[in-house]
Every structure is written in C-alpha cells, then in structure tokens.
C-alpha cells in the first residue's frame, strides 16, 4: 500500500524475519547516519548496530513501553555513535 498509494521508494516491515538485514543493507546503500527511533526496547540497540560509524540515534518515544536496551557501550565508543533525545509534547 505505501509503495503503490503513496509512491514510497523504500518500505520495510519490522515483522519480517530478515528486517534487520534489509535495514542494514538499506542504511548502507543510502549512507544513512541518522535514525529517529520511537519504539525503544531491544529495537533501539538492534537498529543502532545496523548503522555506520559516527551515526546518531534520536530517541523520542517508547511505543514498546520498555526502556531502550541492547545498546553495547563498547560499540558506542568504538563506532562513535551518538544517542540523543527529545520530548514530544
């Protein structure tokens, strides 16, 4: 629907078994260095690991009703990731 009705070029489904692989490949192809993340839980760390070095994750929600997790501090240092956030009122 998103591709046909709204002409979206890239659509990923987080329920797909190969979602993280597709996300990693697409972020590499697009040279994406920023992620706006609102799900939280394990998703935050899993998506971060798919991004290239010196990427920024902007965290603004917790749709999973869990805190951000699965974030490896050594990757934060070694890959020079940044984790930022803001309140959406």
C-alpha angles and dihedrals in degrees: 000000000000093000096044103037100033099026092235110175098204124036124167128185114214089205092065115105091232096043096119092048091050091046092050092049093046094047089051093047092049093040088232114183099170132065125187104205129189105157100074124181116086090335092077095059094039093054093044091058089057093059125089124252118292093027126150127221115201108202119199110152151020108222089161088057088232131108120257108277144162089060110146108214091206090059089050089057100034096046095035094234121174124213115199134167146188138191116249104207 
